[in-house]
Amino acid sequence: MRPLRLEFQAFGPYVKRQVVDFGALGSGDLFLVHGKTGAGKTTLFDAVTFALFGQVAGTRRKDRLRADAAPEGMPLEVLFRFRLGDDVYRVERAPAWERPRRRGGGTTIEPARASLWREGVAEPLATGFDRVTGKVEALLGMDADQFGRVVLLPQGDFKQLLVADAKEREKLLQKLFGTGIHEQVEELLGRRRRELEARASELGAKRAEALQGESPEALAAHRDDIRAQVASAGAEALARGEADRAAEARLAAAEALARRFAELERAREAVAAA
């Protein structure tokens, strides 16, 4: 992202409308904002961050951005133009504020407004405070916190970065770029690796116990032999079942014949008696 123009009024210590034309600084990629302490340097960064994300970095409160000396009828407004790739974007933002009523006395709340435009396109890319913030985050690939760490390097931390030794510089960079999450992921992955190694060791012990010194190939061959024996025993049992059924049929026929012979004998005895 390359800043092109920043405009704001009633923002921070600035009451009147301020215009910062970054294009007038030439084609360089590095800009130096310098001045005495309290000159308002940080306010420029706050204006950029507020225009993009609707908030400011650090502990500064969003409801305290309005200049205390601003007239009652002057709204806080920020406009920021920037180039991203080949496109130029313009974001305009104004927070909710209490303004005098146009008729009668008293005040009323003017709602917050925001819009994001890609120059050359008639319709805005997004409108509304939160929708503009979401669209800007999608375009830049970072949120306000990441933008403050990566793009707007805090001046105190930058000085410390220059004079720190290697170990302190590492800690400072971890703080600036928020690498704590990466350390947490690394710790999580290490713990998961140790758990998997312990589980693998446990399964290896169970496998060795199950194999009892034999190789998996030998057990597989033994299993195939047992399956063949089971199949042979099943065929033999089937054949014996058929033989049993045939013997039972012959037995039933013999019993029926014996009953007929018994009936014949009783008939003969009856004839002899007659």
C-alpha positions in Angstrom: 0.0 0.0 0.0 1.3 3.5 -0.9 -0.3 6.5 0.7 -1.3 9.3 -1.7 -3.3 11.9 0.2 -4.6 12.4 3.8 -7.2 15.0 4.8 -8.8 15.4 8.2 -10.4 18.1 10.4 -11.4 18.3 14.1 -9.1 15.3 14.6 -6.8 15.1 17.6 -5.0 18.4 18.2 -5.9 19.7 14.7 -9.0 21.8 14.4 -8.8 23.2 10.9 -8.7 21.0 7.8 -5.3 19.5 7.2 -4.0 18.1 3.9 -1.0 15.9 3.6 -0.1 15.3 0.0 2.3 12.2 -0.1 2.5 12.5 -3.8 4.4 15.7 -3.4 7.2 13.8 -1.7 8.3 12.1 -4.9 8.4 8.4 -5.9 10.4 7.2 -2.9 9.1 4.3 -0.9 10.3 5.6 2.5 8.8 8.6 4.3 10.1 10.2 7.4 7.7 12.0 9.7 9.7 14.0 12.2 9.2 16.9 14.6 9.3 17.8 18.2 7.6 15.9 20.9 3.9 16.8 21.0 4.0 18.2 17.4 1.3 15.8 16.3 3.2 13.2 14.4 1.3 10.3 15.9 -1.9 12.0 15.0 -1.1 11.5 11.3 -0.7 7.8 11.9 -3.9 7.7 13.9 -5.8 9.5 11.1 -4.6 6.9 8.6 -5.5 4.0 10.9 -8.8 5.5 11.8 -9.7 6.1 8.1 -8.9 2.4 7.3 -10.2 0.6 10.3 -12.4 3.0 12.3 -10.1 2.8 15.3 -6.6 3.9 16.4 -3.6 1.9 17.6 -2.6 1.5 21.2 -4.6 2.6 24.2 -6.1 5.8 22.8 -9.8 5.9 23.0 -11.9 6.2 19.8 -14.4 8.5 21.6 -11.6 11.0 22.4 -10.4 11.6 18.9 -12.4 14.8 18.3 -10.5 18.0 18.8 -11.5 19.7 22.0 -11.3 23.1 20.4 -13.4 22.2 17.4 -16.5 24.3 16.9 -19.8 22.6 17.9 -21.0 22.4 14.3 -17.7 21.0 12.8 -17.7 17.2 12.3 -14.7 15.0 12.6 -13.9 13.8 9.1 -11.0 11.8 7.7 -10.3 11.1 4.0 -7.4 8.8 2.9 -6.4 8.0 -0.7 -3.9 5.1 -1.2 -2.7 3.0 -4.1 -2.8 -0.8 -3.9 -1.4 -2.5 -6.9 -2.7 -0.8 -10.0 -5.8 0.6 -8.3 -6.4 3.8 -6.3 -8.8 3.7 -3.4 -10.4 6.4 -1.3 -11.9 5.8 2.1 -13.9 8.5 4.0 -14.9 8.1 7.6 -16.6 10.1 10.3 -17.6 8.8 13.7 -20.9 9.4 15.5 -20.9 12.8 17.2 -23.2 15.1 19.0 -24.1 18.2 17.0 -26.4 21.1 17.5 -29.9 20.8 16.2 -30.6 22.6 13.0 -33.9 23.8 14.4 -34.5 24.8 17.9 -32.1 24.3 20.8 -30.3 21.3 22.1 -28.2 18.7 20.4 -28.7 15.4 18.5 -26.5 12.4 17.6 -25.2 12.3 14.1 -24.7 8.7 13.2 -21.3 7.4 12.0 -20.7 7.1 8.3 -18.0 5.5 6.2 -17.5 4.7 2.5 -14.8 3.0 0.4 -14.4 3.8 -3.3 -12.2 2.5 -6.0 -11.5 5.5 -8.2 -12.9 5.0 -11.7 -15.9 3.0 -10.4 -19.2 4.9 -10.0 -20.5 2.9 -7.0 -18.8 2.5 -3.7 -17.2 -0.8 -2.8 -18.7 -0.6 0.7 -20.6 1.7 2.9 -21.2 1.6 6.7 -18.6 1.7 9.5 -18.2 -2.1 9.9 -18.6 -3.1 6.3 -15.9 -0.6 5.2 -13.6 -2.0 7.9 -14.2 -5.5 6.7 -13.6 -4.6 3.0 -10.3 -2.8 3.9 -9.1 -5.8 6.0 -9.8 -8.0 2.9 -7.9 -5.7 0.6 -4.9 -5.2 2.9 -4.8 -8.7 4.3 -4.5 -7.4 7.9 -6.5 -5.9 10.7 -5.9 -2.8 12.7 -3.6 -4.5 15.2 -1.5 -6.1 12.5 -1.4 -2.9 10.6 -0.1 -1.1 13.6 2.6 -3.7 14.2 3.8 -4.2 10.6 3.2 -0.9 8.8 3.3 1.8 11.5 6.3 0.8 13.6 6.0 2.6 17.0 8.7 5.2 17.3 9.9 4.2 20.7 10.1 0.6 19.7 12.0 1.6 16.6 14.7 3.4 18.6 15.0 0.4 20.9 15.2 -1.9 17.9 18.3 0.1 16.6 20.2 -0.1 19.9 19.2 -3.5 21.2 21.4 -6.6 21.2 20.5 -9.8 19.3 18.5 -11.3 22.1 16.6 -8.1 23.0 16.0 -7.5 19.3 14.4 -10.9 19.0 12.1 -10.2 21.9 11.2 -6.8 20.5 10.5 -8.2 17.0 8.3 -10.9 18.7 6.4 -8.1 20.4 6.1 -5.9 17.3 5.0 -8.6 14.9 2.9 -10.6 17.4 4.8 -13.9 16.9 3.4 -15.3 20.2 0.7 -17.2 18.3 3.4 -18.9 16.3 5.2 -20.0 19.5 1.9 -21.3 20.8 1.4 -23.3 17.5 5.0 -24.6 17.8 4.4 -25.7 21.4 1.1 -27.3 20.4 2.6 -29.2 17.5 5.5 -30.4 19.8 3.1 -31.6 22.4 1.0 -33.4 19.7 4.2 -35.0 18.3 5.2 -36.3 21.7 1.7 -37.7 22.2 1.8 -39.5 18.8 5.3 -40.9 19.6 4.0 -42.2 22.9 1.0 -43.7 21.2 3.2 -45.3 18.5 5.4 -46.8 21.2 2.4 -48.3 23.0 1.0 -49.8 19.8 4.4 -51.2 19.0 4.5 -53.0 22.3 1.1 -54.4 21.8 2.1 -55.5 18.3 5.2 -57.3 19.6 3.1 -59.0 22.3 0.5 -60.1 19.6 3.2 -61.4 17.3 5.1 -63.3 20.1 8.3 -63.3 18.2 6.9 -64.4 14.8 6.9 -62.3 11.7 3.7 -60.9 10.2 4.4 -63.0 7.1 4.5 -66.3 9.1 1.3 -65.4 11.0 -0.4 -64.6 7.7 0.7 -68.0 6.3 -0.5 -69.7 9.4 -3.8 -67.9 9.1 -4.2 -69.1 5.5 -3.6 -72.7 6.6 -6.2 -72.4 9.3 -8.7 -70.9 6.9 -8.0 -73.9 4.5 -8.5 -76.3 7.4 -11.7 -74.6 8.3 -12.9 -74.7 4.7 -12.1 -78.5 4.5 -13.8 -79.2 7.8 -16.8 -77.3 6.6 -17.0 -79.4 3.4 -16.6 -82.6 5.4 -19.3 -81.5 7.8 -21.6 -80.8 4.9 -20.9 -84.3 3.4 -21.6 -85.9 6.7 -24.8 -84.0 7.0 -25.9 -85.4 3.7 -25.0 -88.9 4.8 -26.9 -88.5 8.1 -30.0 -87.4 6.2 -29.7 -90.3 3.8 -29.3 -92.8 6.8 -32.3 -91.2 8.5 -34.4 -91.7 5.4 -33.4 -95.4 5.1 -34.2 -95.9 8.8 -37.6 -94.4 8.4 -38.3 -96.7 5.4 -37.1 -99.7 7.4 -39.3 -98.8 10.4 -42.3 -98.4 8.0 -41.6 -101.9 6.5 -41.3 -103.4 10.0 -44.7 -102.1 10.9 -46.2 -103.7 7.8 -44.7 -107.0 8.7 -46.1 -106.7 12.2 -49.6 -106.1 10.8 -49.2 -109.1 8.5 -48.3 -111.4 11.4 -51.3 -110.2 13.4 -53.5 -110.9 10.3 -52.1 -114.5 10.0 -52.8 -115.1 13.7 -56.3 -113.9 13.3 -56.8 -116.3 10.3 -55.4 -119.3 12.2 -57.7 -118.6 15.1 -60.7 -118.4 12.9 
